[in-house]
Amino acid sequence: MVAQWLTYCHDSKTKLRVTAMAKDKSGYIIAAAFIGPGTVTTASLAGANFGFHLVWALLFSIFATIVLQDMAARLGVATGKGLASAMKDMVSTPWLKMLFIALIVSAIGIGNAAYESGNLTGAAIGLDAFWEIGTGTWALILGALAIALLWTGSYSWIENVLVYLVFIMAGVFFVTLIVAKPDIPLMFSQLLQPQLSADSITTILALIGTTIVPYNLFLHASLVAKSSNNADKANAIKGCRKQSATAISMGGLITLVVMATAMMAFFNQAATMDASNMGEQLKPVLGDKAQWFFALGLFAAGLTSAITAPLAAAYAVCGALGLSDNLKSKGFRTVWLAIIVCGVAVAALGFKPLPAILFAQATNGLLLPIIAIFLLVVMNKSNALGEFKNTPWSNFAGVLVVSVVVGLGLYKLTSLFI
């Protein structure tokens, strides 16, 4: 009896250690997906063009991301399935199930293809600052590198290195902001004077799209579903919740600091921000090397996200179609390869880089309501969730998030015709 008890304790500890290791890995991947070139570019443009008048959109985005990622994590741990699989299994009517599958595949496919083009464009901008061969050429090279890394399945080590580079870049932004002696009263004054206009709506949607990344919901649910400990779901959900809140809060703080440095360098100044001078905001600390350092950070953020975006799309599409989500399975590889090829094609066509990145983020903002509504329905109707279904407060927060995003999307569409 004692021997059996000791064996049980040993096995339980082993499971917990494995689970903890898996959580740590998924945390790196979610962080890598969260901080991309869209975050840096969109935050810089927001600060340069609107100062702190759009911080309200960032604060809303942080709140919304925490709410939605918590739902996705609970779903993955409680059901052992990804978001796409749970959505499909919730529907029993054949034609409605087919409609769900079509919507999931098209929404994630279109959204991630647009996002991938922005990721590759951002990384290409960074590399082109070191060696000018054209962003289109760099996009092709980077696409080939992303394909090679995903094909082998041994990409985690480079993700970790690139994430560290992104956080080093964030540290420089923090130091720059302190050295530049920001006008705190002005920032606070603008924070209390939020803007919502036809001129700012695209940037607002881009801020939302770069913070509340729809594909992260699929990615997070799939990762925790694979690593969760079925014997202790409550603790697993608690750990995922803490992990998500930490990563999202850090990402939001980085975004805020980037906005602040861009505001100090460009807002109400004679110079206008573009791809060639975006790194000027770091000059108070780095001097003439500012542009190079900014380019390195943009490259790191872009390549990291260029790997995680197609990975998330593959999890979502394979889950919806009932295909294997093994990294080396034929269907899984086909999906992420299609996303990368589409992203490379768009990035290599020679579109102006900053509008391409901004467009990718705004597209995510418009696609978000589709995914969020589906997630809300699943979190209330799936029988497999049991005690981990949405509470009334979770539903209230979720409905609030969806309502605001839908409202902003409708405002954007209305502004195009009026």
Residue pairs with C-beta under 8 A, 6 or more apart in sequence:
12 231
15 229
15 231
16 229
16 232
18 227
19 227
19 228
19 229
19 236
20 239
22 223
22 226
22 227
23 224
23 227
23 239
23 240
23 243
25 156
25 223
25 227
26 220
26 223
26 224
26 227
26 243
27 243
27 247
28 156
28 159
28 160
28 163
29 156
29 159
29 219
29 223
29 308
29 311
30 216
30 219
30 220
30 223
30 243
30 244
30 247
31 163
31 247
31 250
31 251
32 159
32 162
32 163
32 166
32 304
32 305
32 307
32 308
33 213
33 215
33 216
33 219
33 304
33 305
33 308
33 309
33 312
34 211
34 213
34 216
34 247
34 248
34 251
35 163
35 166
35 170
35 251
35 254
35 301
35 304
35 305
36 115
36 118
36 119
36 122
36 210
36 301
36 302
36 304
36 305
37 118
37 119
37 121
37 122
37 123
37 125
37 126
37 298
37 301
37 302
37 305
37 357
38 115
38 118
38 119
38 122
38 206
38 209
38 210
38 305
38 357
38 358
38 360
38 361
39 210
39 211
39 251
39 254
39 255
39 258
39 301
40 122
40 169
40 258
40 297
40 298
40 301
41 122
41 278
41 298
41 354
41 357
41 358
42 203
42 206
42 207
42 209
42 210
42 357
42 358
42 361
43 58
43 207
43 210
43 255
43 256
43 258
43 259
43 262
44 258
44 259
44 262
44 273
44 278
44 281
45 203
45 206
45 262
45 273
45 354
45 358
46 54
46 58
46 203
46 206
46 207
46 259
46 262
47 258
47 259
47 260
47 261
47 262
47 263
47 266
47 267
48 262
48 263
48 265
48 266
48 267
48 272
48 273
49 203
49 266
49 267
49 273
50 195
50 200
50 203
50 267
51 186
51 187
51 190
51 263
51 267
51 268
52 186
52 187
52 188
52 190
52 191
52 259
52 260
52 263
53 190
53 191
53 193
53 194
53 195
53 200
54 194
54 195
54 200
54 203
54 204
54 207
54 259
55 190
55 191
55 194
55 256
55 259
56 191
56 194
57 204
57 207
57 208
58 207
58 211
58 252
58 255
58 256
58 259
59 252
60 208
60 404
61 207
61 208
61 211
61 212
61 252
62 211
62 248
62 249
62 252
63 397
63 401
64 208
64 211
64 212
64 401
64 404
64 405
65 211
65 212
65 213
65 216
65 248
65 252
66 244
66 245
66 248
66 249
67 394
67 397
67 398
67 401
68 212
68 217
68 372
68 375
68 398
68 401
69 216
69 217
69 220
69 244
69 248
70 240
70 241
70 244
70 394
71 217
71 375
71 376
71 379
71 390
71 394
71 398
72 83
72 216
72 217
72 218
72 220
72 221
72 375
73 220
73 221
73 224
73 237
73 240
73 241
73 244
74 237
74 240
74 379
74 385
74 388
75 81
75 83
75 86
75 221
75 375
75 378
75 379
75 382
75 385
75 388
76 82
76 83
76 220
76 221
76 222
76 223
76 224
76 225
76 228
76 240
77 224
77 225
77 228
77 233
77 236
77 237
77 240
77 388
78 233
78 237
78 384
78 385
78 386
78 388
79 86
79 225
79 382
79 384
79 385
80 225
80 228
80 230
81 89
81 221
81 225
81 319
81 384
82 218
82 221
82 222
82 225
82 315
82 316
82 319
82 325
83 217
83 218
83 221
83 222
83 316
83 319
83 374
83 375
83 378
84 104
84 108
84 218
84 315
84 316
84 317
84 318
84 319
84 320
85 319
85 320
85 322
86 221
86 378
86 382
86 384
87 100
87 104
87 320
87 374
87 378
88 97
88 100
88 101
88 104
88 319
88 320
88 322
89 382
89 384
90 377
90 378
90 381
90 382
91 97
91 100
100 320
100 374
101 320
101 321
103 370
103 374
104 316
104 317
104 320
104 374
105 316
105 317
105 320
105 321
107 214
107 367
107 370
107 371
108 214
108 215
108 218
108 312
108 313
108 316
108 317
108 371
109 313
109 317
109 338
109 339
110 363
110 367
111 214
111 215
111 363
111 364
111 367
112 215
112 309
112 310
112 312
112 313
112 339
113 339
113 342
113 343
113 346
114 346
114 359
114 360
114 363
114 364
115 213
115 215
115 305
115 309
115 343
115 360
115 361
115 363
115 364
116 306
116 309
116 310
116 339
116 340
116 342
116 343
116 344
117 342
117 343
117 344
117 346
117 347
117 356
117 360
118 356
118 357
118 359
118 360
118 361
119 302
119 303
119 305
119 306
119 309
119 343
119 360
120 139
120 142
120 143
120 146
120 302
120 306
120 343
120 344
120 347
121 135
121 139
121 302
121 347
121 351
121 353
121 356
121 357
122 298
122 299
122 301
122 302
122 305
122 353
122 357
123 138
123 139
123 142
123 298
123 299
123 301
123 302
123 303
123 306
124 135
124 136
124 138
124 139
124 142
124 302
124 347
124 353
125 135
125 275
125 295
125 298
125 302
125 353
126 294
126 295
126 296
126 297
126 298
126 299
126 300
126 302
127 138
127 141
127 142
127 295
127 299
128 134
128 135
128 138
128 295
129 279
129 291
129 292
129 294
129 295
130 292
130 295
135 347
135 353
136 347
136 348
136 349
136 350
137 348
139 343
139 344
139 347
139 348
140 344
140 348
142 302
142 303
142 306
142 344
143 306
143 340
143 341
143 343
143 344
143 347
145 303
146 303
146 306
146 307
146 310
146 340
147 337
147 340
149 155
149 158
149 307
150 307
150 310
150 311
150 327
150 333
150 336
150 337
150 340
151 333
153 327
153 328
155 307
158 303
158 307
159 304
159 307
159 308
162 300
162 301
162 303
162 304
163 300
163 304
165 296
165 297
165 300
166 297
166 300
166 301
166 304
168 297
169 293
169 294
169 296
169 297
169 300
169 301
170 254
170 257
172 282
172 285
172 286
172 293
172 297
173 254
173 257
173 258
173 261
173 282
174 257
175 285
176 261
176 281
176 282
176 284
176 285
176 286
177 257
177 260
177 261
177 264
179 284
179 285
180 261
180 264
180 265
180 284
182 260
182 263
182 264
183 264
187 260
187 263
196 204
196 411
198 415
201 408
201 411
201 412
201 415
202 358
202 362
202 412
203 358
204 408
205 361
205 362
205 365
205 366
205 408
205 409
205 412
206 358
206 361
206 362
206 365
207 255
207 361
208 364
208 365
208 368
208 405
208 408
209 360
209 361
209 362
209 363
209 364
209 365
209 366
209 368
210 255
210 361
210 364
211 248
211 251
211 252
211 255
212 364
212 365
212 368
212 401
212 405
213 364
214 364
214 367
214 368
214 371
214 372
215 309
215 312
215 313
215 316
216 312
217 371
217 375
218 312
218 313
218 315
218 316
218 319
219 308
219 311
219 312
219 315
220 240
220 244
222 312
222 315
222 316
222 319
222 325
224 236
224 240
228 236
229 235
229 236
233 388
237 388
261 281
261 282
262 273
262 281
264 281
265 271
265 280
265 281
265 283
266 272
266 273
266 280
266 281
271 277
271 280
273 280
274 354
275 352
275 353
275 354
277 291
278 291
278 294
279 290
279 291
279 292
279 293
279 294
279 295
280 290
280 291
281 290
281 294
282 290
282 293
282 294
283 290
286 293
306 340
306 343
309 339
309 343
310 335
310 336
310 337
310 339
310 340
310 343
311 336
313 335
313 336
313 339
314 325
314 332
314 333
314 335
314 336
314 339
315 325
317 323
317 335
318 324
318 325
318 329
318 331
318 332
318 335
319 325
321 331
323 329
323 331
323 332
324 331
324 332
325 332
326 332
346 356
347 356
362 412
365 405
365 408
365 409
366 409
366 412
368 405
369 402
369 405
369 406
369 409
372 398
372 401
372 402
372 405
373 402
375 398
376 390
376 395
376 398
376 399
376 402
379 385
379 389
379 390
379 394
379 398
380 389
380 390
380 395
382 389
390 398
